[in-house]
Amino acid sequence: MTNTAAREEILRRIRAAQVPPAKPVVRGYHRTGAGGVELFAERVADYRAVVRVVTDVPAALTSLRGKRIVAPPELPEEWLVDGVEWLREPLSIEELDGADGVLTGCAVAIADTGTIVLDGGAAQGRRALTLLPDYHLCVVRAGQIAGSVPEALARLEPTRPLTFISGPSATSDIELNRVEGVHGPRTLEVLIVT
């Protein structure tokens, strides 16, 4: 086959691929989930995260007393309980690494998968805040829990920097031994506010 014939064949295939399919693509997959707080809590716990269902966030945050905790911008003032050394941005990488942990909110959570999604919005901060400290405490309001992944994605702005968190950071070494804290916090605690 000559170069010209090969080029024409490639272009013919590209044009043919651009023609809409004769049959519409069926997108009959699961779009909504029936899960709520209970399923989300169960799935998050399956990932070895600490899960607490609470009604009073400031009372639950008293467990942070005596620690140095990173507080991202726009964290609700009532969450900044006394007895905690709150570290505020801008923070260097060394300061983040030296913190005892970080407290954030989230953009949305997914019951089916036990996943928390951060988008860098209010009470979440930049991505480094949730990767460097060894402990991440995330507050999830019951109304932020979507039943399924498609439901959650519909609530998100796709142009924002999305971080999906399913449990504490973990990986396996070559012998398949679980190693925690390699790519992020070794401990994830989730407060579900009902």
N, C-alpha and C positions, 0 to 999 in steps of 0.2 A: 504494500500500500504506500502510495506517495505521501509526501508531507501535506500536499493540498487535499488529498482524499481523506487523510486522517483528521485534518482540521475540520473539514466539512462534516465528517461523521461525529466528531465531538460536539460541534455546534448543533447538529440535528438532535442529538441526545439531550442537550441542555434545553432546547426549545420544547421537546416532547415532555420533559420533566416539569416544565412550567405550565403546561395545560392543566386546568383543574381536573381532578379525578372524575370519572363518569358517575360514581356513587359518592354521596356526601360521607365524610368521615363521621362515624358514630362515636360520640363522646358520652357514652352511658356509664361512665365510672362514678363511683361513690363521691358525692359532692358535699354532703352534710353528715355530721356525726351526732349521735345521740348522747355522747359523753359530756359530762360537766365536771364539777369540782371533784367528785369521788373518783372518777376514772383518771382524771389528770393527776391527782395525788397518788393513786396507785401506780401509774406508769412512771412518774418521776421517781418514786421510791424504788421501782425496779432497777433504775439506773444507779442505785446506791447513793442517792441524794437524801439529805435530811429534809423532811416535809412536815410543816406544821400548819394546821388550819386555825386561823385566828380571827377575832372580831376587832381587836384593838392593836393596831400596828405599834404605836409608841410603847405600850406595855410589853409587847413581844420583843422589842428592840433593846430592852434593858439587859438582855443577855450579852450585849456588846460592850458593856461598861468595862473600863480598864484597858480597852484596846485602841489601836490607831487604825481608823477606818476611813477609806476614801469615800467622799460624798460628791457625786457628780453634780453639775449645774442643774438647777430647777428641782432639786430634791425637796419634797414637801417639808416645810419648817418643823412641823410636829414630829417628823421622823428623827430629827436631830436631838436625840435624848441626851440628858446630862450624864456626865461620867465617862463620855467617849471623847477621845481626841480626834476631831473631825479634820481630815486632810482635804483641802480644797484645791482645785485647779488654778493655775497651771502647775503641774507636778512633773518632775523629771522621771526618766525611766528608773533611776536609782531610788527615788522617793516612792514610786509605785511599788517597786520590788521590796522595799523595806516596810511597807504597810502590812498590818495584820489581815486586812481584807478590804472588800468593797461592798457597798450597799447600793443596789439599783432597783429601779422599777423595770417594766418591760413594755413592749409595744403590743404583743399578743402572746398567747400560750395555746398549745394544741393538745386537747384531751386524748385523741387517738394515739398520739406518739409520745406524749409526755415531754414535749419540746417547748422551750421558751424562745421567743424571738425578740431580739433587740434591734432597734433601727437608728440608734444614736440620738433619739429624741429626748424629750423632757425626762429627767431623773435617770437617764441611761449613760450619758457621756460618751466619750470616744471609746473605740474598741479596745485599746490598750488597758483601760481601767479594769476590764473583766478578764484580761489574759494574764497579767503579771502578778497581782496579789494571789496568795495561795488559798484564799477563802472568798467565796462570792455568796452574798445573801441577796436574794432577789424577791421582791414583793410583787405578787400577782393578784390582782383584784379578780373576783369571780366573774365579773362582766367582761374581762379580757380573755376568758377561756373560750376558744372556738372548738367545736366538736371535731373537725377534720382539717386536713392540710388545705384543701381547696377553700374552705370557709376562712381559714386564717389568712391565706394569700390574698383573698378578696378584701381584707381589712388593711392590708399593707400598701405602702407607696413603693412600687418596684424600683424607683430611682434612688432610694435611700440605701445606705450601707447596712445590709441585713446580716445579723449574726444569729445562727440557730444553735441553741444549747440543749443538748440532751444528756443531762447528768454531768458529774465532774469530769474533768479532762482525764482520758484514759486511752491507752493503746496497748498493744501486745508486742513483746520482744520476739526475736526469731524463734524462740522455743515456746511461743504462745503463752507466756506468763504475763498476766495483767500488770501494767505499770501505770500508776496514776500520777497526775500532775505534770506531765511532760509538756503539753501544749496549752496549759491553762490551769485554772484552780484545781487543787487536789480535793477540795471540799466545796460542795454546792449545797446551800440551804435555801429552801423555798418557803416563803410565808404566803399562804393562800388566804386572802381576806374575804370573808363571807359577810 
